[in-house]
């Protein structure tokens, strides 16, 4: 009986972490955080990846679902700014997330 051998080749695509310093003046009223500055970090590629906000104390906060799944990151809620126009809501995080995902090249 002949033994069949199958060879599986695992092709991996490189994943790079890109960072950008961001601050409140860059976003104006759309700045969604209570801290005034930090670093966006995206670990991924092709516009998809773990998006993290790192504050001046090196705390890492998850900004999207992929980053939330990584238990090394804190929830963003403690530094997410309340919307002064609508009680109970937060400032939209979309502008920060969109900018961060552009780092996932």
C-alpha positions as CSV (number, residue, x, y, z in Angstrom):
1,X,0.0,0.0,0.0
2,X,1.4,3.3,-1.0
3,X,1.4,6.1,1.5
4,X,0.4,9.4,0.2
5,X,2.1,12.3,1.6
6,X,0.6,15.7,1.5
7,X,2.6,18.8,2.0
8,X,0.9,21.8,3.2
9,X,2.5,25.1,2.6
10,X,1.5,27.9,4.9
11,X,1.7,31.2,3.2
12,X,1.9,34.1,5.6
13,X,1.5,37.7,4.8
14,X,3.6,40.2,6.7
15,X,1.8,42.2,9.3
16,X,3.3,45.5,10.2
17,X,2.6,47.8,13.1
18,X,2.4,51.5,12.1
19,X,2.0,54.3,14.5
20,X,1.0,58.0,14.4
21,X,1.0,60.6,17.1
22,X,-2.4,62.3,17.3
23,X,-3.8,65.1,19.5
24,X,-6.9,67.2,20.2
25,X,-5.9,70.2,17.9
26,X,-5.7,67.8,14.9
27,X,-9.4,66.8,15.4
28,X,-10.9,69.9,17.0
29,X,-14.4,69.2,18.3
30,X,-14.4,65.7,16.9
31,X,-11.6,64.7,19.4
32,X,-13.4,61.8,21.3
33,X,-11.1,61.4,24.3
34,X,-10.6,63.0,27.6
35,X,-6.8,62.9,27.2
36,X,-5.3,65.5,24.9
37,X,-2.8,63.4,23.0
38,X,-1.5,59.9,22.3
39,X,-0.4,57.5,19.6
40,X,-2.5,55.4,17.2
41,X,-1.1,52.0,16.6
42,X,-2.4,49.6,13.9
43,X,-1.1,46.1,13.7
44,X,-2.5,44.7,10.5
45,X,-2.5,45.2,6.7
46,X,-4.8,46.3,3.9
47,X,-6.9,48.6,6.1
48,X,-7.6,45.8,8.6
49,X,-6.0,45.2,12.0
50,X,-5.9,45.7,15.7
51,X,-6.3,49.5,16.3
52,X,-4.9,50.7,19.6
53,X,-4.7,54.2,21.3
54,X,-1.6,54.5,23.5
55,X,-1.7,57.4,26.1
56,X,1.3,59.3,27.5
57,X,1.5,56.7,30.4
58,X,1.8,53.9,27.9
59,X,-1.7,52.6,28.6
60,X,-3.0,50.7,25.6
61,X,-6.7,51.1,24.8
62,X,-8.6,49.0,22.2
63,X,-10.4,51.0,19.5
64,X,-11.9,48.2,17.5
65,X,-13.1,44.6,17.8
66,X,-9.9,43.0,16.8
67,X,-8.1,45.0,19.5
68,X,-10.8,44.3,22.1
69,X,-10.2,40.5,21.6
70,X,-6.6,41.0,22.5
71,X,-6.8,41.0,26.3
72,X,-3.6,43.0,26.6
73,X,-5.6,46.2,25.8
74,X,-7.8,48.1,28.1
75,X,-11.3,49.2,27.3
76,X,-11.5,52.7,25.9
77,X,-14.5,53.7,28.0
78,X,-12.6,55.3,30.9
79,X,-11.1,58.0,28.5
80,X,-14.0,58.2,26.0
81,X,-15.5,61.7,26.2
82,X,-19.2,62.3,26.9
83,X,-21.2,64.1,24.2
84,X,-22.2,67.5,25.8
85,X,-25.1,67.8,23.3
86,X,-26.8,64.5,24.1
87,X,-26.9,63.2,27.7
88,X,-25.8,59.6,27.9
89,X,-24.0,59.4,24.6
90,X,-20.3,59.6,23.8
91,X,-18.5,61.7,21.1
92,X,-18.2,59.6,17.9
93,X,-15.0,57.6,17.7
94,X,-15.3,57.3,13.9
95,X,-12.8,60.0,12.9
96,X,-10.1,58.5,15.1
97,X,-10.8,55.0,13.9
98,X,-10.8,56.0,10.3
99,X,-7.4,57.7,10.7
100,X,-6.0,54.7,12.6
101,X,-7.1,52.2,10.0
102,X,-5.2,54.1,7.3
103,X,-2.1,53.0,9.2
104,X,-2.8,49.4,8.4
105,X,-1.0,49.3,5.1
